[in-house]
Structures are given as structure tokens and as C-alpha cells.
Amino acid sequence: MSGPQALVRRVDERSIDAVCDLWAQQREERTPSEVGLRRVTADLVRAALTRPDTVAFAGFLDGVPVGYVILSDCSLNPFSDAACVSVDQLYVAKDARKKGVARALMSAVATFADRHGADQVACNVPSSIRDANRFFARLGFTPHTIRRVTLTAGLQRRLVGDTPESRFALDQVLARRRVARIRAAQGRFAAH
């Protein structure tokens, strides 16, 4: 006798809260050093899931949501006409792993890509998550590029250098950023 079958449905208003809960579980599993992780809240996840350019599927076992996949439209080469769907996030709760949920979610991705004329499916997989890399490799995904990430302020510091003129330019950039943050905060308070 086999276990429960994974059922996959496109995320809609009824399942957004469940995906937000699963996202919170994923966040607890990840290390706090991941770039941008602390800035994301459940409200931002909810807002992202309701955008018209975001496609997400939820995976269920026995009617309980246990995983999700979030997709976006991408192009691996801006000079190519080949359409590509990107798997931006794939997550399955720990107690539901190795039960076919991720495979069922990826089947939904393949069907979606095929129906929308995408010749390729790409994925974003943190290099530190060995199991995820192995999963995607078993499905035929190969390394295509390495995506490196840095903080904008860090990049600006490294580009500017340490000359007196560049130090003045960096101070101006930081001052503009502080003013922009203050204005943004004032705008949020005025909206409430």
C-alpha cells in the first residue's frame, strides 16, 4: 500500500495564507545570513503572490498544504527569443519530504511551461542546500551560470575606492540613501 498522493493546485485566495505559513517554516530552516531574508515579511509574501506576474502552485498531502513552488518568466539570454520559466522558490515541509510532493510540484511547473510555450525551465538553488541541488540535478538541471549577490552599499564602497574624492562621493550616496529611507518611512506613516 502506498502513501498519500500529492495533489497540486495553483495558489489562489484560499491558499495564500497556507503558502505564507509554509514560507515562515522555510524561513526558520534557513540560516539568517542569507541575503535579504530579514527584510521579507509575510505581508510582502502575500503581496507578491497576488501580483499578476507571479505564478505559484501549492502541494497538498491528505488535504494539508505541505509545499509550494513560485515561478517567474525569465530569459536566460536577453538576445534570444527562447522563452523560459524560472523556479524562484521550491519548498516542501520537513515532515512531507520524500513523499513525491516536490516531484508533483515540478510536474505542475513542466505542464505550465509547456502550455505557455517555454522551451526551458531554470531554477534558483542556493549553493549551500545540498539536497535541493541533488534534487534538481536528478531532474536534469545543469549549472548554467553562477549568480552572485552583494549589498548595494558594499558594491558602491568597493567601486568608489579610498581616494579623498571618492570618499566624498560615497558620503553623498549614503546621505541620499538616508534621506530616501526617511521619506519612505514618512510616506508609510502618512498612508495609515
KALINPE-V805054 format. One record per helix or strand of 2 or more residues. SS is the DSSP state (hx for helix, st for strand). FROM is the first residue (numbers start at 1). LEN is the number of residues. Records with the same first field share a line. If there is no record, write none. Layout:
SS->FROM-LEN ; FROM-LEN
This chain:
st->6-5 ; 55-7 ; 64-11 ; 84-9 ; 120-4
hx->16-14 ; 37-3 ; 42-9 ; 94-3 ; 101-15 ; 130-9 ; 152-9 ; 164-28
